[in-house]
Amino acid sequence: MPIFEEIFTGLLDVWKEMFSFVWGILPKLISVGLWGISALIILPCVYISGVLYPKWVEWGEDL
């Protein structure tokens, strides 16, 4: 059974290394994801306020 112990400890060390890498990069991925969600909300608002709203005001001046 020592063969299985060596295989298991080797796999355990590899898994620990993989999870430490994932835990190291996870906060960065969450930050990029939150920036992306913010951009999806904010950029259309900027477009509407900068491009469409002035056209709407021009159109409504004669009313």
C-alpha positions as semicolon CSV with decimal commas, in nm:
position;residue;x (nm);y (nm);z (nm)
1;M;0,000;0,000;0,000
2;P;0,290;0,248;0,017
3;I;0,256;0,295;-0,360
4;F;-0,097;0,429;-0,316
5;E;0,019;0,658;-0,035
6;E;0,292;0,804;-0,257
7;I;0,049;0,853;-0,544
8;F;-0,209;1,013;-0,316
9;T;0,042;1,247;-0,149
10;G;0,177;1,345;-0,491
11;L;-0,173;1,421;-0,618
12;L;-0,252;1,609;-0,297
13;D;0,054;1,829;-0,344
14;V;-0,044;1,901;-0,705
15;W;-0,401;1,988;-0,600
16;K;-0,274;2,219;-0,324
17;E;-0,053;2,398;-0,577
18;M;-0,341;2,433;-0,825
19;F;-0,579;2,570;-0,563
20;S;-0,321;2,815;-0,428
21;F;-0,282;2,948;-0,785
22;V;-0,661;2,976;-0,824
23;W;-0,699;3,154;-0,489
24;G;-0,420;3,393;-0,591
25;I;-0,585;3,491;-0,919
26;L;-0,951;3,483;-0,806
27;P;-0,962;3,837;-0,654
28;K;-0,821;3,979;-0,977
29;L;-1,083;3,798;-1,184
30;I;-1,361;3,924;-0,958
31;S;-1,228;4,280;-0,989
32;V;-1,216;4,260;-1,370
33;G;-1,567;4,113;-1,374
34;L;-1,705;4,394;-1,160
35;W;-1,538;4,651;-1,385
36;G;-1,701;4,485;-1,685
37;I;-2,045;4,489;-1,524
38;S;-1,999;4,855;-1,434
39;A;-1,900;4,935;-1,792
40;L;-2,211;4,761;-1,925
41;I;-2,426;4,983;-1,705
42;I;-2,238;5,314;-1,724
43;L;-2,135;5,336;-2,091
44;P;-2,489;5,324;-2,233
45;C;-2,588;5,596;-1,986
46;V;-2,299;5,813;-2,105
47;Y;-2,402;5,755;-2,467
48;I;-2,762;5,849;-2,396
49;S;-2,670;6,162;-2,203
50;G;-2,408;6,276;-2,455
51;V;-2,567;6,190;-2,789
52;L;-2,937;6,116;-2,765
53;Y;-3,046;6,368;-2,503
54;P;-2,922;6,676;-2,696
55;K;-3,106;6,550;-3,005
56;W;-3,417;6,503;-2,795
57;V;-3,388;6,861;-2,665
58;E;-3,345;6,995;-3,023
59;W;-3,650;6,803;-3,135
60;G;-3,860;6,926;-2,844
61;E;-3,767;7,297;-2,868
62;D;-4,047;7,377;-3,112
63;L;-4,317;7,214;-2,900
